[in-house]
Amino acid sequence: MHEERAVAAKETVPVERVRLGTQTVQEEQSVSAEVREEHIDVDADEATRTGRDRDAR
């Protein structure tokens, strides 16, 4: 006896190709601007509550 069966399959094929190149550039530039300073105050209670105090040890 013989039987006919439909067989379907998926095949992955590339539909486009992309080339990626890199170029290294080195440059020096003088910048004149006002420099700002930033300070961050952290409460010890907050650091302990989030576990930051524990990770620092």
C-alpha positions as CSV (number, residue, x, y, z in Angstrom):
1,M,0.0,0.0,0.0
2,H,1.1,3.6,-0.7
3,E,-0.1,6.8,0.8
4,E,0.5,10.4,-0.3
5,R,1.5,13.0,2.3
6,A,2.0,16.7,2.0
7,V,5.4,17.8,3.4
8,A,6.0,21.5,4.2
9,A,9.2,22.9,5.5
10,K,10.7,26.3,6.3
11,E,14.1,27.4,5.2
12,T,16.0,30.4,6.3
13,V,17.8,32.2,3.5
14,P,19.6,35.6,3.6
15,V,17.7,38.3,1.7
16,E,20.3,41.1,2.0
17,R,23.9,41.6,3.0
18,V,25.2,44.4,5.1
19,R,28.8,45.4,5.4
20,L,30.1,47.2,8.4
21,G,33.4,49.0,8.6
22,T,35.1,51.0,11.3
23,Q,37.5,53.9,11.0
24,T,39.7,55.1,13.9
25,V,40.0,58.9,14.1
26,Q,42.2,60.7,16.6
27,E,41.8,64.4,17.1
28,E,42.9,67.1,19.6
29,Q,40.6,70.1,20.2
30,S,40.8,73.0,22.7
31,V,37.6,73.8,24.5
32,S,37.1,76.9,26.6
33,A,34.1,76.7,28.9
34,E,33.2,77.2,32.5
35,V,33.8,74.1,34.6
36,R,31.1,73.2,37.1
37,E,31.4,71.1,40.2
38,E,28.7,68.8,41.5
39,H,28.4,67.3,45.0
40,I,26.1,64.5,46.0
41,D,25.0,64.1,49.6
42,V,23.8,60.6,50.6
43,D,21.9,59.9,53.8
44,A,23.3,56.9,55.6
45,D,19.8,55.6,56.4
46,E,18.9,55.5,52.7
47,A,22.2,53.7,51.7
48,T,21.6,51.0,54.3
49,R,17.9,50.5,53.3
50,T,18.8,50.0,49.6
51,G,21.8,47.6,50.4
52,R,24.4,50.0,49.0
53,D,26.2,50.1,52.4
54,R,26.5,46.2,52.4
55,D,27.9,46.1,48.8
56,A,30.7,48.6,49.6
57,R,32.3,46.2,52.2
